[in-house]
Every structure is written in C-alpha cells, then in structure tokens.
Amino acid sequence: MILRQTTKTLLSDINETSGKSLKRSLDLGVLLQTAEEHSQQALLDELAFSAKFVIKSFDLMQRIGSDGNGYEKLSEEFSNQTIKSQELLKRLLEKADAMTKAHFNNSYLEMNTLTMQNLMQLYHDLSWYKNYLIDQRN
C-alpha cells in the first residue's frame, strides 16, 4: 500500500509526539489509512485503546514481577486484551488487499516469539497514536 501524503503527515506528527520512538511506523500508517478508507475509525480507536492497555499492563507486570501482588490477575487481563486486540486488528484488515493481509498475518497474528515481539512494537506505536488523539482533544 502506498501511503497518501495526509497519512505521512499524520505519522510524522505522531512520531514527534512519541519523541521519535515509533518502531513500526509504516504498518501504523497502513492501519491509519485503511481505517480512513473504509470508515473504520471507531475500530481503529478501539484497537489503539486496547493496545495501550496491553503496553501499560506489560510494563506493570515487569515492574512487580511474577511474585508480585496481583500479577496473576494482571497476566490474565493482559492475555485477554491481547487476544481481543488481535481480533480487532483482523477486523480492521478485512477489507485490505491480499498482500497487506498476508503481511499483517505473518508479522503480527501468527503466534510465535517473533510475532509477539512485532505485535508489542505495533502496540507501542498504536499507544502513541492514542496519546496523539488525546493531545489533539486538549
């Protein structure tokens, strides 16, 4: 997918907001553009919210450690939210072209160590998109 200039500008703004820390910016751009093209902004926003929850949960789990108070409950919520967010990602990509679907399936939706790392990086970027939306409202 070739990103439109408006998508590139939005990505640049999000990257600035993140302190230039985006890790999967081109894939974030594909999601932004796909949502816009298919009137799925609400779905993208739900995915971004879910991604931010996953990132925050993962950070907290690392801080408290597996022996920490509430870790099991947090781990369960992390797993549930990860599954939910992957379903949202699949729904968002339903109308995408075959190459885009294949790329996202191979990079983020097959469950193995590499795709989980990729998924967490995409969630990092989606959480910055969510932060950007919040900043724009204020």
C-alpha positions, 0 to 999 in steps of 0.5 A: 500500500502506498501511503497518501501524503495526509497519512505521512503527515499524520505519522510524522506528527505522531512520531514527534509526539512519541519523541521519535520512538515509533518502531513500526511506523509504516504498518501504523500508517497502513492501519491509519489509512485503511481505517480512513478508507473504509470508515473504520475509525471507531475500530481503529480507536478501539484497537489503539485503546486496547493496545495501550492497555496491553503496553501499560499492563506489560510494563506493570507486570515487569515492574512487580514481577511474577511474585508480585501482588496481583500479577496473576490477575494482571497476566490474565487481563493482559492475555485477554486484551491481547487476544481481543486486540488481535481480533480487532486488528483482523477486523480492521484488515478485512477489507485490505488487499491480499498482500497487506493481509498476508503481511499483517498475518505473518508479522503480527497474528501468527503466534510465535516469539517473533510475532509477539515481539512485532505485535508489542512494537505495533502496540507501542506505536498504536499507544502513541497514536492514542496519546496523539488523539488525546493531545489533539482533544486538549 
